[in-house]
């Protein structure tokens, strides 16, 4: 879904930071008011910071908010050796204006009409675009008669490192079509059905078998290493390659 020339995705716009939330010890959500209001779940925006001497640093961040949200939410993890994320964590304040460009992306997206069942696999801050999918899916569940099963497996080091964990657990309690599995690789599982070891083919196969649905669309997002391991695990577990879409980041912001 590439935007035509002259559309908002090809130009830089000012976004005003309206709210900042600490989501995990190393991740914050920044809520922007911007002319970038229409996006598809799974898309991203470019962010550009320009110094007084003219030097500019640009990075891409996935949109975590649902397409119908009034504000654009970006989940930004602090990387100590980065150029952009330390600015957001150490300098940026409510009221600041930031250059944004987007929405961008046509591969890693999901619309209601795409249907399901859906499987989402996230590692760390890779939850951001998948959170947009979850929120869009949630909105559609109350607006349509068709129920689409959704399974989210989300991996982080500890429970405290899982972004949006309260929202996800509340969704699971409220919606029988939503299955949330928390994966904590450096502490014991907190809930029945959660995992406390890294995702591999055997665990993915067991999770999918217990879930009981044939995945039509699968989205995997996280670091390069995480995406490669999760994707190989899904394929080994019998998920068709054509059903899997991936998005990855290299570990530097």
Long-range contacts (C-beta under 8 A, 24 or more apart in sequence): 1-40, 1-105, 1-106, 1-109, 2-106, 3-103, 3-104, 8-35, 8-36, 8-102, 8-103, 9-101, 9-102, 9-103, 9-104, 10-101, 11-101, 12-48, 12-99, 12-100, 12-101, 13-99, 13-100, 13-101, 14-97, 14-98, 14-99, 14-100, 15-72, 15-97, 15-98, 15-99, 15-100, 16-95, 16-96, 16-97, 16-98, 17-92, 17-93, 17-94, 17-95, 17-96, 17-97, 17-98, 18-71, 18-94, 19-71, 19-94, 20-92, 20-93, 20-94, 23-75, 23-163, 23-164, 24-156, 24-160, 24-161, 24-162, 24-163, 25-160, 25-161, 26-77, 26-78, 26-161, 27-75, 27-76, 27-77, 27-78, 27-125, 27-163, 28-75, 28-76, 28-78, 28-88, 28-89, 29-64, 29-73, 29-74, 29-75, 29-76, 30-73, 30-74, 30-76, 30-88, 30-92, 31-65, 31-71, 31-72, 31-73, 32-71, 32-72, 32-73, 32-74, 32-98, 32-100, 33-70, 33-71, 33-72, 34-72, 34-100, 36-72, 36-100, 36-102, 36-103, 37-70, 37-72, 38-67, 38-103, 39-63, 39-67, 39-72, 39-102, 39-103, 39-132, 40-67, 40-103, 40-105, 40-109, 40-110, 40-111, 41-66, 41-67, 41-109, 41-110, 41-111, 41-129, 41-132, 41-133, 41-135, 41-136, 41-137, 42-105, 42-108, 42-109, 42-110, 42-129, 42-132, 42-133, 42-219, 42-247, 43-102, 43-103, 43-104, 43-105, 43-106, 43-108, 43-109, 43-129, 43-132, 44-102, 44-103, 44-104, 44-105, 44-129, 45-72, 45-74, 45-100, 45-101, 45-102, 45-103, 45-104, 46-100, 46-101, 46-102, 46-104, 47-74, 47-84, 47-98, 47-99, 47-100, 48-98, 48-99, 48-100, 48-101, 49-83, 49-84, 49-87, 49-98, 49-99, 50-99, 57-83, 57-84, 58-84, 59-83, 59-84, 59-85, 59-253, 60-104, 61-128, 62-128, 62-129, 62-132, 62-221, 62-247, 63-102, 63-103, 63-128, 63-129, 63-132, 64-127, 64-128, 64-129, 64-131, 64-132, 65-132, 65-135, 66-132, 66-135, 66-136, 66-138, 66-139, 67-132, 67-136, 68-136, 68-139, 69-135, 72-100, 74-128, 75-125, 75-127, 75-128, 75-131, 75-163, 76-125, 76-253, 77-124, 77-125, 77-253, 79-251, 79-252, 79-253, 81-252, 82-252, 82-253, 83-253, 84-253, 85-253, 107-245, 108-219, 108-221, 108-245, 108-246, 108-247, 110-136, 110-137, 110-217, 110-219, 111-136, 112-136, 112-137, 112-140, 112-144, 114-217, 115-146, 115-148, 115-216, 115-217, 116-148, 116-149, 116-150, 116-216, 116-217, 117-148, 117-149, 117-150, 117-151, 117-213, 117-214, 117-215, 117-216, 117-217, 118-148, 118-149, 118-150, 118-151, 118-215, 118-216, 118-217, 118-218, 118-219, 119-150, 119-151, 119-153, 119-208, 119-215, 119-217, 119-218, 119-219, 119-234, 119-239, 120-150, 120-151, 120-152, 120-153, 120-154, 120-218, 120-219, 120-220, 121-152, 121-153, 121-154, 121-155, 121-199, 121-204, 121-218, 121-219, 121-220, 121-221, 121-222, 121-230, 121-234, 122-152, 122-153, 122-154, 122-155, 122-220, 122-221, 122-222, 123-154, 123-155, 123-156, 123-221, 123-222, 123-223, 123-226, 123-227, 123-230, 124-155, 124-156, 124-161, 124-222, 124-223, 124-226, 125-163, 125-222, 125-249, 126-220, 126-221, 126-222, 126-223, 126-226, 126-227, 126-247, 126-248, 126-249, 127-154, 127-162, 127-163, 127-164, 127-221, 128-163, 128-221, 129-219, 129-221, 129-247, 130-154, 130-219, 130-221, 131-163, 131-164, 133-219, 134-168, 134-171, 134-178, 138-171, 138-175, 138-178, 141-175, 141-177, 147-177, 148-177, 149-177, 149-179, 149-211, 149-213, 150-177, 150-178, 150-179, 151-179, 151-181, 151-207, 151-208, 151-211, 151-213, 151-215, 152-178, 152-179, 152-180, 152-181, 153-181, 153-183, 153-195, 153-199, 153-204, 153-207, 154-180, 154-181, 154-182, 154-183, 155-183, 155-184, 155-185, 155-198, 155-199, 155-222, 155-226, 156-183, 156-184, 156-185, 157-184, 157-185, 157-186, 157-187, 158-184, 158-186, 158-187, 159-184, 159-187, 159-190, 179-211, 181-207, 198-229, 199-229, 199-230, 199-233, 200-229, 200-233, 201-232, 201-233, 201-234, 201-236, 201-237, 203-233, 204-230, 204-233, 204-234, 204-236, 204-237, 205-236, 205-237, 205-238, 208-237, 208-238, 208-239, 215-239, 215-243, 216-243, 217-243, 217-245, 218-243, 218-244, 218-245, 219-244, 219-245, 219-246, 219-247, 220-244, 220-245, 220-246, 220-247, 221-246, 221-247, 221-248, 222-248, 222-249, 223-248, 223-249, 223-250, 223-251, 224-248, 224-249, 224-250, 224-251
